[in-house]
């Protein structure tokens, strides 16, 4: 097996790892309603609970792994000679893919903050809403719902 074949196999193997990566995108939160009988007009209620979540997480696109593999392969190719050079190229590509993926994962850790707001309405219904900002709404707050948006009372 010649040098070019080995490098090609290493790059294909590393790129295949990128195909396993998740590419979930963040969507703007939408109100999630349950027990919502009157969707028109204004409703009044009390905030029962607010939870905060971070939707960034550890998703990666695979781009970091691919770029890392290419850089690692080039750097690894500078070392050794003969079979040792081939092995250092493969090791560099593999190590670069791992490092590149971790860098991308760490970069994506700080995803958008989402506030999950649970409201119990005066008519007995409940609803859950997700917002990027809650502008002064807190647990126990009296709120009014106007066109799917919560406001402090």
Buried (B, 14 or more C-beta within 10 A) or exposed (E): EEEEEBBEEBBEBBBEBBEEBEEEEEEEBEBEBEEBEEEEEEBEBBBEEBEEBEBBBEBBBBBBBBBBBBBBBEBBBEEBEEEEBBBBBBBBBBBBBBBBBBBBBEEBEEBEBBBBBBBBBEEEBBBBBBBEEBEEBEEEBEBBBEEEEBEEE
